[in-house]
Amino acid sequence: MDVGVASRTRPTGYAVHSPGAGPEPVGRVREATPTTSSRASIPSREIRLSRYGGPEELEPVDATARAPGPGEIRIRQRAIGINFIDIYLRRGWMPGMLPLPGVLGMEAAGTVIDVGDNTGGLLPGDRVAYLCPEPGAYRSVRTLAARHALRLPHDVDEETAAALLLKGLTADYLLRDLGRVGRGTRLLVHAAAGGVGSLVCAWAKHLGATVVGTVSSEAKARVARERGCDHVIVARDYRFAEAVRAHCGGADVIVDGLGAAAVAENLAAADRRCHWISLGQASGPLPPLDADKLVMKSMTFSRPVVFDFVATATELQERAGRLWAALAAGVLRPPTPELFALDAAGQAHQRLESRESTGALVLVT
Ligand SMILES: NC(=O)c1ccc[n+]([C@@H]2O[C@H](COP(=O)([O-])OP(=O)(O)OC[C@H]3O[C@@H](n4cnc5c(N)ncnc54)[C@H](OP(=O)(O)O)[C@@H]3O)[C@@H](O)[C@H]2O)c1
């Protein structure tokens, strides 16, 4: 796919939530002039977490971003993807991954300001996006290893990239590598109107699957249907197994980001030889699994993390290539993420935790 540098515009109709205010337009922060020569730290704004807890612990502060060392790039970030893992980290569920004080965020998109040696051809001025297993994306300028980044196609803007990259690559490995989803696969997708869920539904439908989705409201059911769900089950209380069996006889593959509250119902919704993919725990941490529960239906179980599926530059490029191609072909719709100013990260977290959001949430700087 053609890649290059392009000017960026926010599509008409996008609104941004600012701190303590309703939706309103946000001004662009100062632009950095691309250079290869700057060795100095430069000003950045970041959302610091000094204590695990609720959204109120997310504190916007002024900071600096150091010059890139060998193999590193420094990026003026324009759009930062919010993912549910940010909430687990904020709550302190994975303290080894985010020691305090720390900065959340696994992905962002923007423009390279300057580079160190050996950055795989990335240059100042390149528009890039990245996902990175070390948190730290909630900031306006970030220095990080170039191997996590890729150039953006000219027709993909930064907000689209931040809304799609981590979630779309997740959909790719779920459907292709773990679920091996194809014509006739009976696929059960939880949170089917959510960031990952809506992409999984659309892509799975294109691959010929019968897609059954669960959501918590009628409004979300409409979104899930638009995204390709054949059958939508509205089940805010996580009771869906009976309806799944009624719709399709049982699931061959389950994409489960719910965790604790859905364990028994997932086991009941599965058909023989079902593959249950537990990728998240929005309802609470998954309790230890009794393997004997799987043997009753010869089920298999996986507990994957996206970063292990993009561990090499080649794999990252291949998966991203499929994602941009799916977007260009209309298999995946251009996302319309809900935008929040960087300083309003706490509001964005409240929104994601409220179970009211659909699609992706993105911070803009
Ligand atoms: N392992 C990986 O590689 C990987 C990568 C990306 C995401 N994930 C996981 O995939 C899942 C979806 O992530 P996402 O970022 O796209 O989020 P999301 O689906 O946009 O939002 C989470 C959704 O979970 C549902 N939910 C059910 N119980 C909930 C509760 N008690 N509190 C909050 N939400 C609840 C809600 O949908 P309903 O109201 O419709 O039920 C909510 O909209 C998460 O579990 C995440 O950790 C895993």
Ligand as a Chemical Component Dictionary entry (heavy atoms), coordinates in Angstrom:
data_LIG
# 
_chem_comp.id                   LIG 
_chem_comp.type                 NON-POLYMER 
_chem_comp.pdbx_formal_charge   0 
_chem_comp.three_letter_code    LIG 
# 
loop_
_chem_comp_atom.comp_id 
_chem_comp_atom.atom_id 
_chem_comp_atom.alt_atom_id 
_chem_comp_atom.type_symbol 
_chem_comp_atom.charge 
_chem_comp_atom.model_Cartn_x 
_chem_comp_atom.model_Cartn_y 
_chem_comp_atom.model_Cartn_z 
_chem_comp_atom.pdbx_ordinal 
LIG N1  N1  N 0  -5.668  -9.742 24.817 1  
LIG C1  C1  C 0  -5.604  -8.858 23.835 2  
LIG O1  O1  O 0  -4.780  -8.955 22.932 3  
LIG C2  C2  C 0  -6.596  -7.738 23.827 4  
LIG C3  C3  C 0  -6.450  -6.654 22.948 5  
LIG C4  C4  C 0  -7.452  -5.659 22.946 6  
LIG C5  C5  C 0  -8.526  -5.770 23.792 7  
LIG N2  N2  N 1  -8.614  -6.824 24.638 8  
LIG C6  C6  C 0  -9.788  -7.010 25.521 9  
LIG O2  O2  O 0  -10.944 -6.971 24.701 10 
LIG C7  C7  C 0  -12.033 -6.444 25.441 11 
LIG C8  C8  C 0  -12.618 -5.243 24.701 12 
LIG O3  O3  O 0  -11.673 -4.180 24.758 13 
LIG P1  P1  P 0  -12.019 -2.739 24.167 14 
LIG O4  O4  O 0  -10.874 -1.874 24.517 15 
LIG O5  O5  O -1 -12.451 -2.883 22.754 16 
LIG O6  O6  O 0  -13.267 -2.282 25.073 17 
LIG P2  P2  P 0  -14.808 -2.156 24.657 18 
LIG O7  O7  O 0  -15.297 -3.470 24.159 19 
LIG O8  O8  O 0  -15.001 -0.976 23.801 20 
LIG O9  O9  O 0  -15.454 -1.848 26.062 21 
LIG C9  C9  C 0  -15.661 -2.867 26.997 22 
LIG C10 C10 C 0  -17.067 -3.448 26.884 23 
LIG O10 O10 O 0  -17.156 -4.552 27.778 24 
LIG C11 C11 C 0  -18.486 -4.709 28.156 25 
LIG N3  N3  N 0  -18.592 -4.888 29.600 26 
LIG C12 C12 C 0  -19.207 -5.930 30.196 27 
LIG N4  N4  N 0  -19.156 -5.812 31.517 28 
LIG C13 C13 C 0  -18.528 -4.655 31.786 29 
LIG C14 C14 C 0  -18.211 -3.996 32.993 30 
LIG N5  N5  N 0  -18.519 -4.516 34.196 31 
LIG N6  N6  N 0  -17.579 -2.806 32.919 32 
LIG C15 C15 C 0  -17.237 -2.282 31.726 33 
LIG N7  N7  N 0  -17.507 -2.879 30.534 34 
LIG C16 C16 C 0  -18.157 -4.067 30.570 35 
LIG C17 C17 C 0  -19.249 -3.468 27.715 36 
LIG O11 O11 O 0  -20.034 -3.831 26.576 37 
LIG P3  P3  P 0  -21.574 -4.258 26.857 38 
LIG O12 O12 O 0  -22.117 -3.179 27.727 39 
LIG O13 O13 O 0  -22.193 -4.290 25.518 40 
LIG O14 O14 O 0  -21.518 -5.592 27.526 41 
LIG C18 C18 C 0  -18.156 -2.503 27.329 42 
LIG O15 O15 O 0  -18.573 -1.600 26.339 43 
LIG C19 C19 C 0  -11.477 -6.106 26.830 44 
LIG O16 O16 O 0  -11.698 -7.197 27.694 45 
LIG C20 C20 C 0  -9.995  -5.944 26.569 46 
LIG O17 O17 O 0  -9.206  -6.156 27.710 47 
LIG C21 C21 C 0  -7.664  -7.792 24.671 48 
# 
loop_
_chem_comp_bond.comp_id 
_chem_comp_bond.atom_id_1 
_chem_comp_bond.atom_id_2 
_chem_comp_bond.value_order 
_chem_comp_bond.pdbx_ordinal 
LIG N1  C1  SING 1  
LIG C1  O1  DOUB 2  
LIG C1  C2  SING 3  
LIG C2  C3  SING 4  
LIG C2  C21 DOUB 5  
LIG C3  C4  DOUB 6  
LIG C4  C5  SING 7  
LIG C5  N2  DOUB 8  
LIG N2  C6  SING 9  
LIG N2  C21 SING 10 
LIG C6  O2  SING 11 
LIG C6  C20 SING 12 
LIG O2  C7  SING 13 
LIG C7  C8  SING 14 
LIG C7  C19 SING 15 
LIG C8  O3  SING 16 
LIG O3  P1  SING 17 
LIG P1  O4  DOUB 18 
LIG P1  O5  SING 19 
LIG P1  O6  SING 20 
LIG O6  P2  SING 21 
LIG P2  O7  DOUB 22 
LIG P2  O8  SING 23 
LIG P2  O9  SING 24 
LIG O9  C9  SING 25 
LIG C9  C10 SING 26 
LIG C10 O10 SING 27 
LIG C10 C18 SING 28 
LIG O10 C11 SING 29 
LIG C11 N3  SING 30 
LIG C11 C17 SING 31 
LIG N3  C12 SING 32 
LIG N3  C16 SING 33 
LIG C12 N4  DOUB 34 
LIG N4  C13 SING 35 
LIG C13 C14 SING 36 
LIG C13 C16 DOUB 37 
LIG C14 N5  SING 38 
LIG C14 N6  DOUB 39 
LIG N6  C15 SING 40 
LIG C15 N7  DOUB 41 
LIG N7  C16 SING 42 
LIG C17 O11 SING 43 
LIG C17 C18 SING 44 
LIG O11 P3  SING 45 
LIG P3  O12 DOUB 46 
LIG P3  O13 SING 47 
LIG P3  O14 SING 48 
LIG C18 O15 SING 49 
LIG C19 O16 SING 50 
LIG C19 C20 SING 51 
LIG C20 O17 SING 52 
# 
